[in-house]
């Protein structure tokens, strides 16, 4: 009884953590997009002619926006799925965002920033997918699912180990 349960738990763990969809389709990663507004330090005045740059942390490939319009709007379409660092070249200077961004395929990420001299940009709004819902829940991410499955696996192992230890009869 214990061996089939262990096999079942191992199979469930593998199926939940391995990206089966990518293996089945054999397709490369999809693309997403990033859009938002760039504001001055007052967090209200749009910055025109700022350029947003993204660099993939894995491949080091860069994506660059067109200069922002009079409303401070920028857009970067066709971004490969992955983690990125962001920088902004504005007329007032260059700014670097010291956190990584996750761009998902078939989704539009929205991120608006305010430029503060001597500091990193201030994040005003982030992460909505193409359906308009807030994204970024840890427990819906692959890492969150993996963490939940690992906790369940460890708890199951501990319970099985306790049952085995208590069921030993010595003559």
C-alpha positions, -999 to 999 in steps of 0.1 A, spaced: 0 0 0 28 24 8 48 19 -24 18 27 -48 11 58 -27 48 70 -30 47 63 -67 15 83 -71 28 112 -51 61 112 -71 41 111 -104 18 140 -92 49 160 -82 65 155 -116 33 163 -136 27 195 -115 63 208 -118 74 199 -154 61 223 -181 44 195 -201 29 220 -226 63 231 -239 74 195 -243 42 184 -261 42 213 -285 79 216 -290 74 253 -295 97 281 -284 87 306 -258 60 330 -268 61 368 -267 44 393 -244 44 431 -242 51 459 -218 34 493 -217 30 522 -192 37 558 -185 68 577 -174 62 606 -150 84 633 -134 92 631 -97 59 649 -89 43 616 -101 18 636 -122 37 653 -151 44 630 -181 79 628 -194 82 631 -232 110 615 -252 120 590 -226 132 556 -238 126 524 -219 151 495 -222 147 459 -211 175 434 -208 168 396 -205 186 382 -175 192 349 -192 200 357 -228 210 394 -223 189 403 -253 177 439 -252 144 455 -262 140 493 -266 108 513 -268 102 543 -291 105 576 -273 75 583 -250 47 605 -264 34 638 -249 15 617 -223 46 598 -213 33 566 -228 57 539 -239 52 504 -255 75 475 -261 57 447 -281 71 413 -290 91 406 -258 102 370 -253 89 354 -221 114 357 -193 129 379 -165 142 414 -173 159 444 -157 147 478 -168 163 511 -175 149 545 -186 168 572 -205 149 604 -199 159 640 -208 166 646 -171 191 616 -170 194 578 -169 175 557 -144 179 520 -135 152 498 -120 169 474 -96 142 447 -96 135 421 -122 103 420 -142 86 389 -154 72 391 -189 48 363 -197 38 352 -232 5 363 -246 1 389 -219 4 427 -216 23 438 -185 16 474 -174 42 494 -155 42 531 -149 72 549 -132 80 583 -117 116 595 -122 132 607 -89 167 622 -93 194 603 -74 171 573 -68 157 545 -87 123 550 -104 93 547 -82 69 520 -93 33 533 -96 15 504 -111 24 469 -122 13 436 -136 -19 431 -153 -24 405 -179 -43 408 -212 -76 401 -194 -71 431 -171 -67 410 -140 -40 416 -114 -11 392 -119 18 382 -98 2 359 -71 30 338 -57 9 307 -53 -2 308 -89 34 311 -102 54 279 -110 76 286 -80 46 289 -57 31 257 -71 64 240 -66 66 252 -30 31 240 -22 38 206 -38 71 203 -19 53 211 14 27 184 7 54 159 -3 74 165 29 42 163 51 33 130 34 68 116 39 68 126 76 33 110 81 44 78 64 76 77 84 57 81 117 33 53 107 62 30 98 80 37 131 49 32 152 39 0 134 71 -20 142 67 -50 165 97 -64 182 96 -99 198 
